[in-house]
């Protein structure tokens, strides 16, 4: 039995997220599993590095699967290229140790969020960035981002329903890069709760607008109430950039 690791890029604009669902075939996992199962003649189960929301994109999503198929890597790559839709691409396939697990072995993930902070929208990146014509205070946003660095209980920053699962996560860094009115918010952490990155971005945007102060973000962490954080930022601006093992 081979254990194969895949690096995947996808445009999530029309999809209902990564995870396979019973009531729709518009998921990334479902599309790739269908092609892999056809190629191998086996019922393939893809293990993903995590779930991405409906409409979210990925530059380097990692998944793995087990198969008895003897096809070469090149043959598999060619087959997937031919039969997958154009908005899903397999960037690499490699054989890995049996114990490798795309989700359990993750050390950190990096997400980026794109904001067009110019007055007018860009017709070419409109599906991949949030257009926000109101000028943002980058300095205030950076100050607020510092509050979130480290290990905290992020219960205020998730839409996850009440459960026994821990809401403590570690944010390693948040970078806010601005060039010609285009903002990239880069968030790296050891793991993320449901909608966590989009709520962090939504909160930082509120700080940038002047509706919240950096000290309010600290209070939001301590309150542990979703209602205290900012709104959910639009999905289309979010990309999973990298996964580290």
ZABAVEX-496827 format. One record per residue: residue in one letter; x negated, y, z negated of N, C-alpha, C in turn. Coordinates in steps of 0.2 Angstrom, whole numbers, plus 5000, padded with zeros to 4 digits. Example, Ala and Ser with C-alpha at 12.3 -4.5 7.8 and 13.67 -1.06 7.14 Angstrom:
2
A493449724961493849784961493449844961S493649894965493249954964493650004961
//
This chain:
245
X499649945000500050005000499650065000X499750115005499350175005499750235001X499350274998499650334995499350394999X499850425003499650485007499850545005X499350595004499550665002499650705008X500150745008500350795014500250865012X500050905016500050975015500551005020X501051045018501651065022501751135022X501851165028502051235028502751235031X503151275028503851285031504151355030X504551365035505051425034505651405031X505751435025506351405022507051445023X506951495028507551535029508251505030X508251445033508951415035509051355030X508551345026508651275022508851295015X509151235012509451245005508951225000X508251235001507751224996507351154998X506951134994506551074995506951014994X507251014988507550944986508050924990X508050854992508550824995509250824992X509750834996510450844993510950794996X511450774993511950734996512450765001X512550825000513050865004512850905010X512150895011511850935016511250905019X511050905025510450885028509950935029X510150995026509651055027509251065021X508851015020508251025015507651005018X507051025015506451015018506250935017X506350915010506250845009506650795013X507250815014507750775018507450765025X507250825028507050825035506450785036X505950785032505350755032505350675031X505750665026505850595024506250555030X506650585033507050555039506550535044X506050585046505550575051505050515049X504850525043504350475040504750405040X505350395038505650335038505750305045X505950345050505950325057505250305059X504750335057504050315060503850255057X503950245050503650185047504150125047X504750135048505250085047505350065040X505250105035505250105028505750155025X506050145020506350195016505850235012X505650295015505150335012505450385007X505050385001505250434996504650484995X504750544997504250594996504250624989X503750624986503650654979503350724980X503750784979503450844980503150874974X502750934975502450964969502951004965X503551014967504051054963504651074968X505051104965505651124969505551194971X505751214977505751284979506551294981X506751354979507451374980507651384987X508251384988508551394995508351464998X508051465004507751525007507051535006X506751495001506051514999505551475004X504951505005504551475010503951445007X503551415011502851385008502351385013X501751405011501151405015500751335015X500751315008500351245007500751205002X501251185003501651134999501351064999X501251034993500950974993501450914991X501450864994501850804993501450744994X501750684991501450624993501950564994X501750514997502250454998501850394999X502150334997501850274998502150235004X501650205008501850165014501450105015X501750055019501350005021501150015029X501350065031501250085038500450085040X500250055045499550055047499350105052X499750155054499650205059499050245056X498650275061498050315059498350385057X497950425053498150495051498350535058X497950525063498050565069498750545072X498850485072499550455075500150485071X500050485065500550515060500650585062X500150625062500150695063500550715069X500350675075500650685081501350665081X501550615078502250595077502650645074X502450665068502750725064502850785068X502350805072502350865076502850865081X502950805084503450795089504150795087X504250765081504950755079505250795073X504750835070505050885065505250945068X505750985065505951045068505351095068X505351145072504851195073504651235067X505151235062505051275056504751235050X504551175052504251135047503551105050X503051115047502351095050501951055045X501651005047501250965043500550985044X500151015039499551045041498950995040X499050945035498550895034498950835031X498650775032498750715029498150675027X498050655020497450625018497650565014X497250515014497350455009497050475003X497450464997497150474990497250414986X496950424980497050364975497750344973X497850284972498550264970498850304964X498450324960498650364954498850434955X498650464961498850534963499550544963X499850594960500550614960500650684961X500950704966501050774968501250824963X501750794959502050834954501650834947X501550774945501250764938500450794937X500150784943499450804943499250884944X499750924945499650994946499351024940X498851064942498551104936498851184937X498851204943499151274943499451284950X499951334951500251354957500151424958X500151444964500151514966500751534970X501151584968501651604972501551674974X501751704980501651774982502351794984X502451854982503151894984502951954988X503251954994503152014998503752064998X503552134997503952184997503752235002X504252255006504152315011504352375007X503952415005504152475001504052545005X504152535012504152585016504852615017X504952665020505652695021506052655025X505752625031506152595036505952515036X506452475037506252405037505852385044X505452335043505152305049505452255052X505652255058506052205062505752135062X505052135062504652075063504552035056X504552075050504452035044505152035040X505652055042506252065038506552005035X506351945038506551875035506051855030X505551885029504951865025504751915020X505151965019504952015014505652055012X505652075005506152115003506052185004X506552225008506452295010506752335004X506252375001506452414996506252484997X506652535000506352595002506252644996X506552634990506352674984505652664982X505252714981504552714980504452684973X504052634972503952604966503252634962X503252634956502652654952502252584951X501752584955501352524955500952514948X500752574946500352574939500752544934X501452564933501852544928502052464929X502052444935502152374937501552334934X500952354936500352324934500352314926X500552374923500552374915501052324913X501552314916502152274913501952194915X501552184920501352124922500852094917X500452134914499952114909500252084903X500852104901501252084896501452004897X501451984903501751914904501151864905X500551894905499951844905499851804899X499651744900499551704894500151654893X500151614887500651564886501251604882X501851594885502451624882503051584882X503551594879504151564880504551604885X504651584891504951614896505751604897X506051594891506751574892507151634895X506951694894507251754897507151754904X506651724907506551724914506651664918X507251634916507451574920508251574920X508451544925509251524925509351454924X508851424921508951354919509451344913X509951304914510451294909510151264902X510551274897510251244890510051174891X509451154889509251084889508751084884X508451024883507951004878507251014881X507251034887506551044890506251114888X505551114887505251174884505251224890X505351284887505251344892504651384891X504151354888503451384887503051364893X502751414896502351414902501751464901X501251444905500651494905500551524911X500551594911500351634917499651654917X499251634922498551644922498351714924X498751734929498651804932499251824936X499351894936499751924941499451984944X499351974951499052034955499552064959X499552134959499952174963499552214968X499552194974499152224979499552264984X499352324985499752374989499352404995X499552395001499252425007499752445012X499752515014500152545019500952525017X501052535011501752525009502052455008X501552405009501752335009501452315002X501852284998501652254991501652174992X501152154989501152074988501052064980X501552034977501452014970501251944970X500651924967500351864967500351834960X500751774959500851754952500551684952X500051664947499751604946499951574939X500151514939500251484932500251414932X500351384926500251304926500951274928X501451314928502151284930502651334930X503151324933503751384933504351354932X504851384928505451364927505951384933X506551364933507051384938507051454939X506951484945507051554947506551594943X506051564940505551604935505251664939X504951644945504551694948504951754951X505551734954505951784956506251834951X506351804945506551844939506051894937X505451864937504851904935504751964940X504851944947504752004952505352054951X505952024950506552074949506452114943X506152094938505952134932505452184933X504952164937504352214938504652264943X505052244947505352304952505752354948X506152324943506552374938506052424935X505452394933504952434930504652484935X504552464941504352504946504852564948X505452554947505952604948506052654943X505752634937505852674931506452654926X506852604928507352574924507152544918X506552514918506252484912505552504911X505352504905504652514903504252454902X503552454902503252394901503352364894X503452414889503652384882504352344882X504752364887505452334887505352254889X504752244894504652174896504452134890X504052164885503852124879504452114875X504852154874505452144871505952094874X505952094881506252034884506051974883X505351964883505051894881505251874874X505251924869505451904862506151894861X506651924865507351914864507551844867X507251814872507351744874508051744877X508351794880508951794883508951814890X509251774895509151794902509451864904X509951884900510251944901509852004900X509251994896508852054895508252064901X508252014905507752024910508052054917X507652074922507852104928508252054932X508552074938508952034942508451984946X508851934949508451884953508251924960X507651924961507451954968507651904973X507751934979507951894985507451844987X507751784989507251724990506851734996X507051775001506651775007505951805006X505851845001505151865000504651824997X504851764994504451714990504151664994X503451654993503151594997502751564991X502751494992502251454988501551454992X501051484989500451494993499951434992X499851414986499351364984499551314978X499251254978499351214973498651184971X498451184965497851164963497951104958X497451054960497450984956496850974953
//
